[in-house]
Amino acid sequence: MEVTLWVNGDRYRVDVEPRDSLADTLRDDLALTGTNLACEHGVCGSCTVLVDGQAVRSCLLLTVQCSGRSIRTVEGLATDGELHPLQAAFAAEHGLQCGFCTPGFLMLFAGALEHDPRLDHDERRLEETLASNLCRCTGYVNIRRAVLRAARELRGEASPGE
């Protein structure tokens, strides 16, 4: 079955099986390997992408459900070679160690901060959002710092070099 996907602003026509997950299509058919697969049960969040601006677990979403929709992956965060503020903040705050979970966290918070630029002012919601993805390396402290830094920068309250 042929579907049309809009991924990171580009249009793709892809032949898929009705059972193919969006994660598999992104990785195997479009060679966008920044979307990682781990649990394949929607628990860990390493496969998080944005579909129509909403963070979703791409391992649980069928590609056919995404036909004609806007999909944004970690490869689509940087603009004109310039890192997205979240990417820069993760690097500056050492918000990653092995890096496997990083794309999922970046996409989760890219969507969250686009919907609520002041998410960092609501401690409970920030913690709930952090807890929705799994990281086995950092203990979340530096990821949290990176999100706080990026939120300030996205609102124009901090300089890029902070």
Residue pairs with C-beta under 8 A, 6 or more apart in sequence:
1 15
1 16
1 17
1 18
1 64
2 13
2 14
2 15
2 16
3 13
3 14
3 16
3 63
3 64
3 66
3 67
4 11
4 12
4 13
4 14
4 67
4 68
5 11
5 12
5 14
5 25
5 30
5 63
5 66
5 67
5 68
5 69
5 71
6 12
6 68
6 69
6 70
6 71
7 26
7 30
7 32
7 71
7 72
7 73
7 76
8 32
8 71
8 72
8 73
8 75
8 76
9 76
12 30
14 25
14 29
14 30
14 63
16 25
16 29
16 63
16 64
18 62
18 64
19 62
20 62
20 63
20 64
21 40
21 58
21 59
21 60
21 61
21 62
21 63
22 49
22 51
22 56
22 58
22 59
22 61
22 62
22 63
22 65
22 66
22 71
23 35
23 37
23 40
23 47
23 49
23 58
23 59
23 61
24 37
24 63
25 63
26 32
26 35
26 49
26 58
26 71
26 73
27 33
27 35
27 37
32 73
32 75
34 73
34 74
34 75
34 103
35 47
35 49
35 58
35 73
35 74
35 103
36 46
36 47
36 100
36 101
36 103
36 104
37 46
37 47
37 59
38 44
38 46
38 47
38 100
39 46
39 59
40 47
40 59
41 59
41 60
42 57
42 59
42 60
43 134
44 101
44 104
44 133
44 134
45 57
45 101
45 104
45 105
45 108
45 132
45 133
45 134
46 100
46 101
46 103
46 104
46 133
46 134
47 57
47 58
47 59
47 104
48 55
48 56
48 57
48 58
48 103
48 104
48 105
48 107
48 108
48 133
49 55
49 56
49 58
49 71
49 72
49 73
49 74
49 107
50 56
50 70
50 71
50 72
50 73
50 107
50 110
50 111
51 61
51 66
51 69
51 70
51 71
51 72
52 69
52 70
53 70
53 72
53 111
53 114
53 115
54 111
55 107
55 108
55 111
55 112
72 107
72 110
73 103
73 107
74 102
74 103
74 106
74 107
77 83
77 84
77 86
77 87
77 106
77 107
77 110
78 84
78 87
83 91
84 106
84 110
85 150
85 153
85 154
85 160
86 106
86 109
86 110
86 113
86 146
86 147
86 150
87 106
88 150
88 153
88 160
89 95
89 145
89 146
89 147
89 149
89 150
89 153
90 96
90 102
90 105
90 106
90 143
90 146
90 150
92 146
92 149
92 162
93 142
93 145
93 146
93 149
94 138
94 142
95 102
95 105
95 138
95 142
95 143
95 145
95 146
95 147
96 102
96 137
96 138
96 142
96 143
97 137
97 138
98 136
98 137
101 133
101 134
101 135
101 136
101 137
104 133
105 133
105 135
105 143
108 129
108 132
108 133
109 129
109 147
109 150
112 119
112 129
113 119
113 147
113 150
113 151
113 154
116 122
116 125
117 151
117 154
117 155
118 151
118 155
119 125
119 126
119 129
119 147
119 151
120 126
120 147
120 148
120 151
120 152
126 144
126 147
130 140
130 143
130 144
130 147
135 143
149 158
149 162
152 158
152 162
153 159
153 160
153 162
